[in-house]
Amino acid sequence: MAPSVTRSAEGVVLDDKKNWVVGKKIGSGVQGTVHEVLANGAVSEFAVKLAPVPTVKTKGRQLSPAQQNANAIYRESVVYQNALGSLKGTFIPKVASPQAFKEVS
């Protein structure tokens, strides 16, 4: 199930159990862009990496470069979960769950 997306004056609101407002772009790289995000209704600011998620074709074993990129970002999130999981709730408010890697249209 993909998270719902709504548009607001501040930016795009990603709804995944909580509301996040995507703000200005901080940086970019090969895998995607890093944006400032605000928890909707809170004063805390965070950063999030946004990258396009390709549509997965069921036929064929060859992964497209976009699918390889999405897999690399997922593996990166697993590293963060393992390394920073004990800090969740203190310095790290939330580490993305695997359900965060869904296609947003």
Buried (B, 14 or more C-beta within 10 A) or exposed (E): EEBEEEEEEEBBBBEBEEBBBBBEEEEEEEBBBBBBBBBBEEEEEBEBBBBEBBEEEEEEEEBEEBBEBBEEBBEEBEEEBEEEEEEEEEEBEBBBEEEBBEEBE
